[in-house]
Amino acid sequence: MDLYKAIQDLYAEKEKLERVIASLEELQRTAGAVPAIAKTSRRGRKSMSPAEREEVSERMKRYWAGRRSQKQPKHGADGQ
């Protein structure tokens, strides 16, 4: 495809999109005060209750104790 032709096609598409955006903005203005779309989902981590936090704490203590017990220090013949 010719580069010049590709650029011309993109400019034509851009003009078409600008016309559609302008008409949608006009519809929004003539419709009056349209309520904003409320964001229903929360982002980030969910908060934990104290009971949930304690449960996670105990679970992680058991997890890390198990990891430490698996990682026994290995002593070679030279005592290190």
N, CA, C and O atoms as CSV, one atom per row, in Angstrom:
chain,resi,resn,atom,element,x,y,z
A,1,MET,N,N,0.844,-1.177,0.000
A,1,MET,CA,C,0.000,0.000,0.000
A,1,MET,C,C,0.886,1.235,0.000
A,1,MET,O,O,1.914,1.291,0.675
A,2,ASP,N,N,0.473,2.189,-0.750
A,2,ASP,CA,C,1.177,3.454,-0.853
A,2,ASP,C,C,1.036,4.221,0.462
A,2,ASP,O,O,-0.059,4.323,1.015
A,3,LEU,N,N,2.144,4.755,0.954
A,3,LEU,CA,C,2.147,5.490,2.218
A,3,LEU,C,C,1.251,6.727,2.126
A,3,LEU,O,O,0.530,7.044,3.072
A,4,TYR,N,N,1.296,7.412,1.013
A,4,TYR,CA,C,0.476,8.605,0.816
A,4,TYR,C,C,-1.008,8.228,0.901
A,4,TYR,O,O,-1.796,8.941,1.523
A,5,LYS,N,N,-1.380,7.121,0.282
A,5,LYS,CA,C,-2.764,6.661,0.292
A,5,LYS,C,C,-3.197,6.306,1.718
A,5,LYS,O,O,-4.318,6.615,2.122
A,6,ALA,N,N,-2.318,5.663,2.472
A,6,ALA,CA,C,-2.635,5.288,3.853
A,6,ALA,C,C,-2.885,6.533,4.704
A,6,ALA,O,O,-3.812,6.563,5.514
A,7,ILE,N,N,-2.057,7.553,4.515
A,7,ILE,CA,C,-2.219,8.795,5.275
A,7,ILE,C,C,-3.545,9.455,4.911
A,7,ILE,O,O,-4.264,9.925,5.792
A,8,GLN,N,N,-3.874,9.492,3.626
A,8,GLN,CA,C,-5.134,10.094,3.191
A,8,GLN,C,C,-6.332,9.349,3.777
A,8,GLN,O,O,-7.312,9.971,4.187
A,9,ASP,N,N,-6.255,8.030,3.817
A,9,ASP,CA,C,-7.341,7.238,4.401
A,9,ASP,C,C,-7.505,7.537,5.890
A,9,ASP,O,O,-8.625,7.624,6.392
A,10,LEU,N,N,-6.390,7.693,6.587
A,10,LEU,CA,C,-6.448,7.996,8.015
A,10,LEU,C,C,-7.038,9.379,8.268
A,10,LEU,O,O,-7.819,9.556,9.203
A,11,TYR,N,N,-6.675,10.359,7.448
A,11,TYR,CA,C,-7.249,11.694,7.593
A,11,TYR,C,C,-8.759,11.668,7.336
A,11,TYR,O,O,-9.517,12.340,8.037
A,12,ALA,N,N,-9.197,10.902,6.343
A,12,ALA,CA,C,-10.622,10.798,6.061
A,12,ALA,C,C,-11.350,10.165,7.244
A,12,ALA,O,O,-12.432,10.616,7.619
A,13,GLU,N,N,-10.767,9.127,7.832
A,13,GLU,CA,C,-11.362,8.477,8.999
A,13,GLU,C,C,-11.408,9.430,10.181
A,13,GLU,O,O,-12.383,9.444,10.932
A,14,LYS,N,N,-10.369,10.218,10.349
A,14,LYS,CA,C,-10.307,11.193,11.444
A,14,LYS,C,C,-11.421,12.222,11.301
A,14,LYS,O,O,-12.085,12.553,12.284
A,15,GLU,N,N,-11.634,12.731,10.099
A,15,GLU,CA,C,-12.695,13.712,9.869
A,15,GLU,C,C,-14.066,13.099,10.140
A,15,GLU,O,O,-14.946,13.755,10.698
A,16,LYS,N,N,-14.243,11.863,9.752
A,16,LYS,CA,C,-15.511,11.177,9.996
A,16,LYS,C,C,-15.757,11.044,11.503
A,16,LYS,O,O,-16.861,11.303,11.983
A,17,LEU,N,N,-14.724,10.642,12.241
A,17,LEU,CA,C,-14.850,10.503,13.694
A,17,LEU,C,C,-15.139,11.844,14.359
A,17,LEU,O,O,-15.939,11.910,15.292
A,18,GLU,N,N,-14.501,12.904,13.893
A,18,GLU,CA,C,-14.737,14.227,14.474
A,18,GLU,C,C,-16.178,14.662,14.263
A,18,GLU,O,O,-16.772,15.280,15.146
A,19,ARG,N,N,-16.748,14.348,13.099
A,19,ARG,CA,C,-18.150,14.692,12.840
A,19,ARG,C,C,-19.077,13.906,13.766
A,19,ARG,O,O,-20.039,14.462,14.297
A,20,VAL,N,N,-18.794,12.623,13.960
A,20,VAL,CA,C,-19.622,11.801,14.838
A,20,VAL,C,C,-19.522,12.297,16.279
A,20,VAL,O,O,-20.529,12.379,16.981
A,21,ILE,N,N,-18.321,12.625,16.712
A,21,ILE,CA,C,-18.136,13.132,18.078
A,21,ILE,C,C,-18.890,14.439,18.259
A,21,ILE,O,O,-19.553,14.635,19.277
A,22,ALA,N,N,-18.796,15.331,17.285
A,22,ALA,CA,C,-19.495,16.614,17.373
A,22,ALA,C,C,-21.004,16.412,17.452
A,22,ALA,O,O,-21.676,17.093,18.226
A,23,SER,N,N,-21.544,15.488,16.665
A,23,SER,CA,C,-22.994,15.263,16.703
A,23,SER,C,C,-23.413,14.653,18.043
A,23,SER,O,O,-24.480,14.980,18.564
A,24,LEU,N,N,-22.590,13.778,18.597
A,24,LEU,CA,C,-22.917,13.202,19.907
A,24,LEU,C,C,-22.852,14.256,21.010
A,24,LEU,O,O,-23.680,14.262,21.920
A,25,GLU,N,N,-21.873,15.140,20.925
A,25,GLU,CA,C,-21.790,16.218,21.911
A,25,GLU,C,C,-22.998,17.135,21.803
A,25,GLU,O,O,-23.509,17.606,22.819
A,26,GLU,N,N,-23.457,17.391,20.594
A,26,GLU,CA,C,-24.639,18.225,20.399
A,26,GLU,C,C,-25.873,17.544,20.995
A,26,GLU,O,O,-26.693,18.198,21.639
A,27,LEU,N,N,-26.006,16.246,20.783
A,27,LEU,CA,C,-27.116,15.514,21.388
A,27,LEU,C,C,-27.071,15.595,22.908
A,27,LEU,O,O,-28.106,15.725,23.562
A,28,GLN,N,N,-25.898,15.520,23.449
A,28,GLN,CA,C,-25.743,15.584,24.904
A,28,GLN,C,C,-26.170,16.958,25.421
A,28,GLN,O,O,-26.831,17.056,26.455
A,29,ARG,N,N,-25.792,18.017,24.701
A,29,ARG,CA,C,-26.157,19.370,25.129
A,29,ARG,C,C,-27.659,19.588,25.040
A,29,ARG,O,O,-28.251,20.197,25.931
A,30,THR,N,N,-28.283,19.096,23.973
A,30,THR,CA,C,-29.712,19.318,23.802
A,30,THR,C,C,-30.551,18.440,24.713
A,30,THR,O,O,-31.708,18.762,24.985
A,31,ALA,N,N,-29.990,17.335,25.190
A,31,ALA,CA,C,-30.730,16.439,26.076
A,31,ALA,C,C,-30.863,17.020,27.472
A,31,ALA,O,O,-31.643,16.507,28.274
A,32,GLY,N,N,-30.140,18.051,27.776
A,32,GLY,CA,C,-30.201,18.662,29.096
A,32,GLY,C,C,-29.199,18.028,30.031
A,32,GLY,O,O,-28.180,17.482,29.608
A,33,ALA,N,N,-29.504,18.111,31.293
A,33,ALA,CA,C,-28.599,17.587,32.310
A,33,ALA,C,C,-28.757,16.079,32.386
A,33,ALA,O,O,-29.676,15.569,33.027
A,34,VAL,N,N,-27.870,15.389,31.740
A,34,VAL,CA,C,-27.874,13.934,31.775
A,34,VAL,C,C,-27.034,13.502,32.969
A,34,VAL,O,O,-25.883,13.919,33.091
A,35,PRO,N,N,-27.582,12.682,33.844
A,35,PRO,CA,C,-26.792,12.264,35.011
A,35,PRO,C,C,-25.549,11.489,34.582
A,35,PRO,O,O,-25.582,10.687,33.649
A,36,ALA,N,N,-24.484,11.747,35.272
A,36,ALA,CA,C,-23.227,11.060,34.981
A,36,ALA,C,C,-23.359,9.584,35.332
A,36,ALA,O,O,-24.084,9.212,36.255
A,37,ILE,N,N,-22.662,8.770,34.597
A,37,ILE,CA,C,-22.695,7.337,34.847
A,37,ILE,C,C,-21.937,7.057,36.139
A,37,ILE,O,O,-20.764,7.411,36.267
A,38,ALA,N,N,-22.594,6.437,37.074
A,38,ALA,CA,C,-21.986,6.142,38.368
A,38,ALA,C,C,-21.035,4.964,38.218
A,38,ALA,O,O,-21.341,3.978,37.548
A,39,LYS,N,N,-19.905,5.083,38.839
A,39,LYS,CA,C,-18.913,4.014,38.818
A,39,LYS,C,C,-19.296,3.003,39.891
A,39,LYS,O,O,-19.334,3.332,41.076
A,40,THR,N,N,-19.578,1.782,39.474
A,40,THR,CA,C,-20.073,0.793,40.424
A,40,THR,C,C,-18.977,-0.074,41.014
A,40,THR,O,O,-19.112,-0.570,42.133
A,41,SER,N,N,-17.905,-0.259,40.282
A,41,SER,CA,C,-16.872,-1.149,40.797
A,41,SER,C,C,-15.786,-0.342,41.502
A,41,SER,O,O,-15.430,0.760,41.083
A,42,ARG,N,N,-15.280,-0.913,42.569
A,42,ARG,CA,C,-14.206,-0.277,43.320
A,42,ARG,C,C,-12.875,-0.784,42.806
A,42,ARG,O,O,-12.752,-1.934,42.386
A,43,ARG,N,N,-11.902,0.069,42.843
A,43,ARG,CA,C,-10.577,-0.336,42.434
A,43,ARG,C,C,-9.721,-0.503,43.681
A,43,ARG,O,O,-10.000,0.086,44.725
A,44,GLY,N,N,-8.694,-1.299,43.557
A,44,GLY,CA,C,-7.794,-1.497,44.683
A,44,GLY,C,C,-8.206,-2.698,45.515
A,44,GLY,O,O,-9.043,-3.505,45.108
A,45,ARG,N,N,-7.608,-2.794,46.668
A,45,ARG,CA,C,-7.884,-3.933,47.537
A,45,ARG,C,C,-9.144,-3.702,48.350
A,45,ARG,O,O,-9.488,-2.572,48.697
A,46,LYS,N,N,-9.824,-4.802,48.645
A,46,LYS,CA,C,-10.992,-4.676,49.507
A,46,LYS,C,C,-10.497,-4.604,50.946
A,46,LYS,O,O,-9.464,-5.177,51.289
A,47,SER,N,N,-11.236,-3.904,51.767
A,47,SER,CA,C,-10.823,-3.809,53.159
A,47,SER,C,C,-11.228,-5.080,53.894
A,47,SER,O,O,-12.233,-5.709,53.563
A,48,MET,N,N,-10.434,-5.448,54.892
A,48,MET,CA,C,-10.695,-6.663,55.649
A,48,MET,C,C,-11.176,-6.300,57.042
A,48,MET,O,O,-10.761,-5.298,57.624
A,49,SER,N,N,-12.048,-7.126,57.553
A,49,SER,CA,C,-12.487,-6.953,58.932
A,49,SER,C,C,-11.354,-7.440,59.844
A,49,SER,O,O,-10.464,-8.160,59.392
A,50,PRO,N,N,-11.381,-7.056,61.105
A,50,PRO,CA,C,-10.337,-7.539,62.030
A,50,PRO,C,C,-10.277,-9.060,62.107
A,50,PRO,O,O,-9.193,-9.628,62.245
A,51,ALA,N,N,-11.423,-9.724,62.020
A,51,ALA,CA,C,-11.432,-11.191,62.072
A,51,ALA,C,C,-10.739,-11.769,60.843
A,51,ALA,O,O,-9.962,-12.718,60.956
A,52,GLU,N,N,-11.017,-11.202,59.671
A,52,GLU,CA,C,-10.362,-11.676,58.447
A,52,GLU,C,C,-8.862,-11.431,58.503
A,52,GLU,O,O,-8.072,-12.275,58.079
A,53,ARG,N,N,-8.475,-10.280,59.025
A,53,ARG,CA,C,-7.063,-9.946,59.136
A,53,ARG,C,C,-6.344,-10.927,60.053
A,53,ARG,O,O,-5.225,-11.346,59.755
A,54,GLU,N,N,-6.976,-11.297,61.168
A,54,GLU,CA,C,-6.392,-12.257,62.109
A,54,GLU,C,C,-6.259,-13.634,61.455
A,54,GLU,O,O,-5.261,-14.327,61.652
A,55,GLU,N,N,-7.271,-14.022,60.677
A,55,GLU,CA,C,-7.235,-15.306,59.983
A,55,GLU,C,C,-6.071,-15.353,58.985
A,55,GLU,O,O,-5.352,-16.349,58.908
A,56,VAL,N,N,-5.897,-14.279,58.234
A,56,VAL,CA,C,-4.796,-14.220,57.274
A,56,VAL,C,C,-3.462,-14.252,58.018
A,56,VAL,O,O,-2.519,-14.913,57.582
A,57,SER,N,N,-3.387,-13.549,59.124
A,57,SER,CA,C,-2.157,-13.515,59.911
A,57,SER,C,C,-1.762,-14.916,60.375
A,57,SER,O,O,-0.607,-15.319,60.230
A,58,GLU,N,N,-2.716,-15.651,60.929
A,58,GLU,CA,C,-2.420,-17.007,61.391
A,58,GLU,C,C,-2.029,-17.918,60.226
A,58,GLU,O,O,-1.098,-18.715,60.344
A,59,ARG,N,N,-2.731,-17.802,59.118
A,59,ARG,CA,C,-2.424,-18.623,57.947
A,59,ARG,C,C,-1.007,-18.347,57.448
A,59,ARG,O,O,-0.282,-19.279,57.098
A,60,MET,N,N,-0.606,-17.070,57.411
A,60,MET,CA,C,0.727,-16.719,56.931
A,60,MET,C,C,1.809,-17.155,57.928
A,60,MET,O,O,2.906,-17.535,57.520
A,61,LYS,N,N,1.506,-17.102,59.222
A,61,LYS,CA,C,2.466,-17.590,60.212
A,61,LYS,C,C,2.733,-19.071,60.003
A,61,LYS,O,O,3.883,-19.508,60.050
A,62,ARG,N,N,1.663,-19.859,59.768
A,62,ARG,CA,C,1.837,-21.288,59.498
A,62,ARG,C,C,2.618,-21.507,58.199
A,62,ARG,O,O,3.477,-22.385,58.119
A,63,TYR,N,N,2.307,-20.703,57.194
A,63,TYR,CA,C,2.988,-20.828,55.897
A,63,TYR,C,C,4.485,-20.591,56.045
A,63,TYR,O,O,5.290,-21.395,55.575
A,64,TRP,N,N,4.862,-19.490,56.697
A,64,TRP,CA,C,6.287,-19.168,56.810
A,64,TRP,C,C,7.005,-20.117,57.760
A,64,TRP,O,O,8.191,-20.383,57.568
A,65,ALA,N,N,6.326,-20.635,58.776
A,65,ALA,CA,C,6.945,-21.635,59.646
A,65,ALA,C,C,7.248,-22.887,58.837
A,65,ALA,O,O,8.311,-23.489,58.996
A,66,GLY,N,N,6.332,-23.279,57.978
A,66,GLY,CA,C,6.565,-24.433,57.105
A,66,GLY,C,C,7.718,-24.190,56.148
A,66,GLY,O,O,8.524,-25.087,55.899
A,67,ARG,N,N,7.800,-22.988,55.614
A,67,ARG,CA,C,8.900,-22.666,54.692
A,67,ARG,C,C,10.249,-22.709,55.420
A,67,ARG,O,O,11.241,-23.199,54.880
A,68,ARG,N,N,10.268,-22.188,56.656
A,68,ARG,CA,C,11.525,-22.199,57.424
A,68,ARG,C,C,11.944,-23.622,57.761
A,68,ARG,O,O,13.131,-23.945,57.742
A,69,SER,N,N,10.968,-24.475,58.069
A,69,SER,CA,C,11.315,-25.848,58.439
A,69,SER,C,C,11.829,-26.627,57.225
A,69,SER,O,O,12.638,-27.541,57.386
A,70,GLN,N,N,11.381,-26.291,56.027
A,70,GLN,CA,C,11.876,-26.943,54.817
A,70,GLN,C,C,13.292,-26.494,54.482
A,70,GLN,O,O,14.047,-27.228,53.843
A,71,LYS,N,N,13.647,-25.306,54.906
A,71,LYS,CA,C,14.941,-24.731,54.548
A,71,LYS,C,C,15.922,-24.948,55.704
A,71,LYS,O,O,16.341,-23.997,56.363
A,72,GLN,N,N,16.277,-26.206,55.936
A,72,GLN,CA,C,17.231,-26.526,56.999
A,72,GLN,C,C,18.641,-26.157,56.513
A,72,GLN,O,O,18.989,-26.425,55.363
A,73,PRO,N,N,19.438,-25.552,57.376
A,73,PRO,CA,C,20.805,-25.209,56.960
A,73,PRO,C,C,21.606,-26.479,56.701
A,73,PRO,O,O,21.577,-27.414,57.501
A,74,LYS,N,N,22.313,-26.505,55.591
A,74,LYS,CA,C,23.127,-27.666,55.236
A,74,LYS,C,C,24.567,-27.392,55.607
A,74,LYS,O,O,25.159,-26.410,55.161
A,75,HIS,N,N,25.126,-28.265,56.424
A,75,HIS,CA,C,26.515,-28.129,56.845
A,75,HIS,C,C,27.352,-29.121,56.044
A,75,HIS,O,O,27.043,-30.311,55.988
A,76,GLY,N,N,28.389,-28.624,55.442
A,76,GLY,CA,C,29.285,-29.481,54.665
A,76,GLY,C,C,30.310,-30.150,55.561
A,76,GLY,O,O,30.218,-30.065,56.786
A,77,ALA,N,N,31.269,-30.801,54.971
A,77,ALA,CA,C,32.311,-31.517,55.705
A,77,ALA,C,C,33.245,-30.547,56.416
A,77,ALA,O,O,33.914,-30.933,57.374
A,78,ASP,N,N,33.305,-29.295,55.966
A,78,ASP,CA,C,34.216,-28.336,56.584
A,78,ASP,C,C,33.544,-27.587,57.735
A,78,ASP,O,O,34.157,-26.678,58.295
A,79,GLY,N,N,32.295,-27.936,58.115
A,79,GLY,CA,C,31.667,-27.349,59.257
A,79,GLY,C,C,30.915,-26.067,58.964
A,79,GLY,O,O,30.485,-25.402,59.906
A,80,GLN,N,N,30.733,-25.688,57.724
A,80,GLN,CA,C,30.016,-24.464,57.398
A,80,GLN,C,C,28.614,-24.734,56.993
A,80,GLN,O,O,27.871,-23.802,56.684
